[in-house]
Amino acid sequence: MADDILNDPHKIFYSIGEVSQLTGLKSHILRYWESEFPTLRPEKRSNGRRAYRKTDILLILAIKKLLYAEGYTIAGARKKLAEARRRPQGEKKLLAEVRQDLQELRGLLSTRQKRAR
């Protein structure tokens, strides 16, 4: 059900009530997590109401999994999320290095083929 709602291309923002229903968490838990997880910062409208994006909801689901399913403490979950945010940059660097190595290898192979002819 949550996937169907999150895949709606026309819906950009979700109220705290909708997020509460989607995630199975009470709204006071969501507000508390905002104070504990610096990356969880839904927009606040001019009327003071929270407006969650799909990325916020996915983050909430990740936090829920870490805390409830995997048994992390809040501090442990915060650390795990911080590690996950750093990892993609390292992977991008690694991919760039592999790409560079492959290009060099292709250059060597093409040079050998030209000499063999």
C-alpha positions as CSV (number, residue, x, y, z in Angstrom):
1,M,0.0,0.0,0.0
2,A,2.8,2.4,0.9
3,D,4.5,1.7,-2.4
4,D,1.3,2.6,-4.3
5,I,0.9,5.9,-2.6
6,L,4.6,6.8,-2.9
7,N,4.6,6.0,-6.6
8,D,1.9,8.6,-7.3
9,P,3.8,11.0,-9.5
10,H,1.3,13.8,-8.8
11,K,1.8,13.9,-5.1
12,I,4.8,15.7,-3.8
13,F,4.1,16.5,-0.2
14,Y,2.5,14.4,2.6
15,S,1.0,15.6,5.9
16,I,2.2,14.1,9.1
17,G,-1.1,12.2,9.4
18,E,-0.5,10.6,6.0
19,V,3.1,9.8,6.9
20,S,1.9,8.3,10.2
21,Q,-0.6,6.0,8.3
22,L,2.0,5.1,5.7
23,T,4.7,4.2,8.2
24,G,2.6,2.8,11.0
25,L,4.2,5.3,13.4
26,K,2.4,7.8,15.6
27,S,2.9,11.5,14.8
28,H,4.7,12.2,18.2
29,I,7.3,9.6,17.2
30,L,7.9,11.3,13.9
31,R,8.3,14.7,15.6
32,Y,10.7,13.1,18.1
33,W,12.8,11.5,15.4
34,E,13.1,15.0,13.7
35,S,15.0,16.1,16.8
36,E,17.2,13.0,16.9
37,F,18.1,12.5,13.2
38,P,19.5,15.7,11.6
39,T,18.8,14.5,8.1
40,L,15.1,14.2,8.8
41,R,13.9,17.7,8.2
42,P,10.5,18.0,6.6
43,E,9.5,21.4,5.3
44,K,7.3,23.5,7.4
45,R,4.5,25.4,5.7
46,S,3.6,29.0,6.5
47,N,0.8,27.6,8.8
48,G,3.5,25.6,10.7
49,R,2.4,22.2,9.4
50,R,5.0,19.7,8.3
51,A,5.2,18.7,4.7
52,Y,7.1,15.5,4.1
53,R,8.6,14.5,0.8
54,K,9.0,11.0,-0.5
55,T,12.7,11.0,0.4
56,D,11.7,11.9,4.0
57,I,9.3,9.0,4.1
58,L,11.9,6.6,2.8
59,L,14.3,7.9,5.5
60,I,11.6,7.3,8.1
61,L,11.1,3.8,6.9
62,A,14.9,3.2,7.0
63,I,15.1,4.5,10.6
64,K,12.1,2.4,11.6
65,K,13.8,-0.7,10.2
66,L,17.1,0.1,12.0
67,L,15.4,0.7,15.3
68,Y,12.6,-1.9,15.4
69,A,13.7,-4.7,13.1
70,E,17.5,-4.6,13.6
71,G,17.5,-3.5,17.2
72,Y,19.8,-0.4,16.9
73,T,19.7,2.3,19.5
74,I,19.0,5.8,18.2
75,A,22.7,6.7,18.4
76,G,23.6,3.5,16.5
77,A,20.9,4.2,13.9
78,R,22.2,7.8,13.5
79,K,25.7,6.4,13.0
80,K,24.6,3.8,10.5
81,L,22.7,6.4,8.4
82,A,25.8,8.7,8.5
83,E,28.0,5.8,7.2
84,A,25.4,5.1,4.5
85,R,25.5,8.7,3.3
86,R,29.3,8.7,3.0
87,R,29.5,5.3,1.2
88,P,28.1,6.5,-2.2
89,Q,30.9,9.0,-2.5
90,G,33.5,6.3,-2.0
91,E,31.7,4.1,-4.5
92,K,31.6,6.9,-7.0
93,K,35.4,7.3,-6.6
94,L,36.0,3.6,-6.9
95,L,33.8,3.5,-10.1
96,A,35.8,6.4,-11.6
97,E,39.1,4.6,-10.9
98,V,37.8,1.4,-12.4
99,R,36.5,3.3,-15.5
100,Q,40.0,4.9,-15.8
101,D,41.7,1.5,-15.6
102,L,39.4,0.0,-18.2
103,Q,40.0,2.9,-20.6
104,E,43.8,2.4,-20.2
105,L,43.4,-1.3,-20.8
106,R,41.3,-0.6,-23.9
107,G,44.1,1.7,-25.1
108,L,46.7,-1.0,-24.6
109,L,44.6,-3.6,-26.4
110,S,44.0,-1.4,-29.3
111,T,47.7,-0.6,-29.6
112,R,48.5,-4.3,-29.5
113,Q,46.0,-5.1,-32.2
114,K,47.4,-2.4,-34.5
115,R,50.9,-3.9,-34.0
116,A,49.7,-7.4,-34.8
117,R,48.4,-6.4,-38.2
